[in-house]
Amino acid sequence: MNTSVKYLGIQLKTPIIVGSCGLTGNLDNILRMQDAGAGAVIIKTKFEEEFAYDIKHNTTTLARTEIYGEAYDYVESIHHGYQMDDYFAELNKITEAVSIPVLGSINCISLESWLNYVKNYELVGCKAIELNMAMRPYDILTTASDVERTFSQVLQTIKRVTSLPVAIKLGSCFTDMARFIQQLSWSGVQSITLFDTDVWMAMDIENIRYAPMPIEHHIEDLDSTLRWISILSKKTRGTLSAATGIDNGDDVIKALLAGASTTQVSSSLYRHGIEHITTMQKALEQWMQRHNFETIEQFVGLLAMKGADNASARMRIHAIKSLFEEE
Ligand SMILES: Cc1cc2nc3c(=O)[nH]c(=O)nc-3n(C[C@H](O)[C@H](O)[C@H](O)COP(=O)(O)O)c2cc1C
């Protein structure tokens, strides 16, 4: 049985990859992920503010740090003496020590400091870059076209500064989301990751305040991931990678049936341990065996939405049917 897939032009031995998170921040964990059978790992993200810090403190170039507001102040308060050179040296060690592909990850919201560092990912042996374009619709003064313009400028620019394949990771709120994602898929990005989750706080109702949300309490919306992949997988260029809500082997199979090329796991590994990757892989293989599939491509997209141009009408039928059948 062959579970290999092609993602961002790279051959992976399984579609199960580890999404960017705290666990992918060090070599020991990444070696365990490799041993457990992960197809690839996406390294813990560097935030745009951290690149700005490096420019301001370790170079003679001016950095526009004021555009990040409090987020920059926070990074500055914890990053005393931090050097991006050290980070890339560490990343180099990781890519040399493991045989599975390592992808860089950058969380960006503008066309500022981080672009100067993109080439470094290539030089230290990353096989691709995932841009977590964390533009969210929270600002009253930001319009949909402002957001779309930034996406388009970032994509045009990044292609000029690296020859690595680029994936974009999106949040799940956009105006005209189906059209927007389709258009994005045609603008030079090789894969789109659906979705990044929004970090929210826990409400402490006894002390009437917000508190950090423990990871095990994050509510992951697999339904939303599956719905969008199913709607868009036949309508987009390049591939879609399913993130958010993948907890076990069945979820991996569902995402592939919906049309994802790969699946990304993060919080599931916090809950069940890194070795859970092996359990997911076994479940995938056993299911393929039961259904006589020898390769992944034989079943990817079998449950992608048919007639996705009229997805709203199809969703309406589902809504009506489920309400009538409930009575
Ligand atoms: C503890 C934690 C840290 C994360 N850190 C990052 C990060 O550095 N960069 C990023 O793009 N996504 C990050 N994520 C988001 C995950 O990559 C993923 O998109 C999200 O958790 C949904 O997938 P899941 O349901 O498998 O957790 C993080 C998630 C968790 C739980």
Ligand as a Chemical Component Dictionary entry (heavy atoms), coordinates in Angstrom:
data_LIG
# 
_chem_comp.id                   LIG 
_chem_comp.type                 NON-POLYMER 
_chem_comp.pdbx_formal_charge   0 
_chem_comp.three_letter_code    LIG 
# 
loop_
_chem_comp_atom.comp_id 
_chem_comp_atom.atom_id 
_chem_comp_atom.alt_atom_id 
_chem_comp_atom.type_symbol 
_chem_comp_atom.charge 
_chem_comp_atom.model_Cartn_x 
_chem_comp_atom.model_Cartn_y 
_chem_comp_atom.model_Cartn_z 
_chem_comp_atom.pdbx_ordinal 
LIG C1  C1  C 0 -0.216 25.480 21.042 1  
LIG C2  C2  C 0 -0.401 25.865 19.606 2  
LIG C3  C3  C 0 0.548  26.674 19.004 3  
LIG C4  C4  C 0 0.378  27.063 17.672 4  
LIG N1  N1  N 0 1.328  27.835 17.070 5  
LIG C5  C5  C 0 1.205  28.142 15.760 6  
LIG C6  C6  C 0 2.232  28.822 15.090 7  
LIG O1  O1  O 0 3.285  29.140 15.663 8  
LIG N2  N2  N 0 2.027  29.121 13.779 9  
LIG C7  C7  C 0 0.904  28.760 13.096 10 
LIG O2  O2  O 0 0.795  29.032 11.888 11 
LIG N3  N3  N 0 -0.077 28.089 13.702 12 
LIG C8  C8  C 0 0.050  27.771 15.015 13 
LIG N4  N4  N 0 -0.935 27.061 15.633 14 
LIG C9  C9  C 0 -2.134 26.707 14.864 15 
LIG C10 C10 C 0 -1.990 25.295 14.300 16 
LIG O3  O3  O 0 -0.966 25.187 13.359 17 
LIG C11 C11 C 0 -3.300 24.886 13.643 18 
LIG O4  O4  O 0 -3.539 25.674 12.499 19 
LIG C12 C12 C 0 -4.491 25.001 14.562 20 
LIG O5  O5  O 0 -4.160 24.627 15.888 21 
LIG C13 C13 C 0 -5.626 24.131 14.100 22 
LIG O6  O6  O 0 -5.222 22.800 13.958 23 
LIG P1  P1  P 0 -5.522 21.687 15.090 24 
LIG O7  O7  O 0 -6.985 21.571 15.197 25 
LIG O8  O8  O 0 -4.812 20.466 14.587 26 
LIG O9  O9  O 0 -4.885 22.210 16.351 27 
LIG C14 C14 C 0 -0.774 26.647 16.956 28 
LIG C15 C15 C 0 -1.712 25.817 17.583 29 
LIG C16 C16 C 0 -1.530 25.406 18.873 30 
LIG C17 C17 C 0 -2.542 24.502 19.511 31 
# 
loop_
_chem_comp_bond.comp_id 
_chem_comp_bond.atom_id_1 
_chem_comp_bond.atom_id_2 
_chem_comp_bond.value_order 
_chem_comp_bond.pdbx_ordinal 
LIG C1  C2  SING 1  
LIG C2  C3  SING 2  
LIG C2  C16 DOUB 3  
LIG C3  C4  DOUB 4  
LIG C4  N1  SING 5  
LIG C4  C14 SING 6  
LIG N1  C5  DOUB 7  
LIG C5  C6  SING 8  
LIG C5  C8  SING 9  
LIG C6  O1  DOUB 10 
LIG C6  N2  SING 11 
LIG N2  C7  SING 12 
LIG C7  O2  DOUB 13 
LIG C7  N3  SING 14 
LIG N3  C8  DOUB 15 
LIG C8  N4  SING 16 
LIG N4  C9  SING 17 
LIG N4  C14 SING 18 
LIG C9  C10 SING 19 
LIG C10 O3  SING 20 
LIG C10 C11 SING 21 
LIG C11 O4  SING 22 
LIG C11 C12 SING 23 
LIG C12 O5  SING 24 
LIG C12 C13 SING 25 
LIG C13 O6  SING 26 
LIG O6  P1  SING 27 
LIG P1  O7  DOUB 28 
LIG P1  O8  SING 29 
LIG P1  O9  SING 30 
LIG C14 C15 DOUB 31 
LIG C15 C16 SING 32 
LIG C16 C17 SING 33 
# 
